[in-house]
Amino acid sequence: MSINASGWKPNIGDGQGDHERPSFTGNRALMLEEPLIFEIGDTERTGVDLADAPAANAVDRLGALLRSAPIGLPGLTEPETVRHYTRLSRQNYAIDLGLFPLGSCTMKHNPRLNEKMARLPGFADLHPLTPIEQCQGALALIHLVGEWLKALTNMPAIAMSPKAGAHGELCGLLAIRAAHEARERAGGAARRTVLVPESAHGTNPATAAFCGYAVESIPATGDGRVDLAALKAKLGPDIAAVMITNPNTCGLFERDMIAIADAVHAAGAYLYCDGANFNAIVGRVRPGDLGIDAMHINLHKTFSTPHGGGGPGAGPVVFSQALAPFAPLPFVEKQGDRFVLVEEETAQAEHHGDAFGRMVAFHGQMGMFVRAAAYMLSHGADGLRQVAEDAVLAANYVLRSLEDVLEAPFAASGPCMHEALFSDEGLADGFSTLDIAKALIDEGFHPMTMYFPLVVHGAMLIEPTETESRATLDQFIGALRSVAERGKAGDPTLQQAPIHAPRRRLDETLAARKPVLVWREQPDAAVAAE
Ligand SMILES: *Cc1c(COP(=O)(O)O)cnc(C)c1O
């Protein structure tokens, strides 16, 4: 890879698209190539006019720490910088560009009203240490969202502070662990194991292990649900908790939830519910009625608020009466007309002495709370119920429209919830789910979730969400049908896909196992970094 004096590096394309005449620039029409900023920037250029550093006696003060080699940061002029990042942003796929069918992710449209509300200076500019008397409105809003979530789940207590689904799982399991430790202090035996279904999101076993528990898996039945008999057989005095996702990651409702809760409680354990899929049942099912002890809610999946690409999330956790005393601090409490933030010091002295501690320094993701409040208030109770109904309808529309071309392992057992699940069975020899996903990129769609859940071979998990129109769904279905037909017919061009994307097939295993995260000037490293 040669970089000429001006930093320009022509024809960066990987040469796989040779059926097209390569352009001088490497650009393909208005799809612009973009090298790394290190490859186009140099230390001679800058977008800012800095005064010379004062001749301080830095040498004396820094001693051996004084930098001896150039820092190697790239410099660009302001327009070059703006264009670099704008060109990169155009290579992103985003929910504002098209359907994002990722299952287990709930990538839905974020109403702009939410954004406007979150940017109100009274919320956006609030300092986390603002005196309580001066942020009553913000506390009222946190309290309102918490009350609505408690009402929607029929659970008596809530921790608003966790900052993501996985963080909420940690919060829930820490409360469960604190409850068991309290029992141990009263003479109970230690419990060391958490049961997690085979189909669980990877964060579930990871959370249990992070809390110091051994993890054992519960098998699934042939119809994609938790095997109640197998679960019961595993329950015993060593089991601290059972983590169940409902609706589960096969896109199915766990019908035996009450029987599961009864068995778990009879064994002296707690029932944790992964509520990341609440979008499918909000307004229709109250998890508190199912005997759940703790459940996180992904505000960023169910109550809009943008996520993906590292954006902020929020994972409030609702608790049963049994776990409420162990919930973390701080929390907002309404005392007469005032809202107070119950912090550790006062709490320990007055009440809530069993709280396991804190999840975060302050109160959680304020911007997410504002977005969720705007979303809830603008939908109302009937609107929130319709969200779930439309999400389930859209997923079933996808399932039934494609089950004649793609194998749908659980379709025979009835409607799905918010996700349609297909397997790779029936694709021609040598063709895989990966080929289908890559070909969808050429069709202009972000691929679905693939190879998850693990209980289905070559899984393709599709969650259209409630915010897609019938026309969009039809276009997606048409694209997936065409790609699936090519896969079944063994069309070799499918294995070349994507041919229209900025990059073709990368060595994803190598990238994951040996990530090159630091750019160095050696040509080999520059190639690997791509
Ligand atoms: C998204 C998701 C999680 C994790 O949520 P994060 O906010 O990404 O940490 C956990 N479980 C399930 C089923 C999910 O879909």
The ligand as a Gaussian input file, in Angstrom:
#p B3LYP/6-31G(d) Opt

LIG

0 1
 C      -30.146000      -6.637000      24.480000
 C      -30.304000      -7.777000      25.392000
 C      -29.559000      -7.855000      26.584000
 C      -28.467000      -6.891000      26.945000
 O      -28.823000      -5.537000      26.960000
 P      -27.700000      -4.410000      26.813000
 O      -28.406000      -3.125000      27.033000
 O      -27.144000      -4.553000      25.442000
 O      -26.656000      -4.679000      27.856000
 C      -29.797000      -8.918000      27.425000
 N      -30.702000      -9.866000      27.122000
 C      -31.423000      -9.834000      25.988000
 C      -32.442000     -10.911000      25.702000
 C      -31.254000      -8.789000      25.084000
 O      -31.966000      -8.755000      23.960000

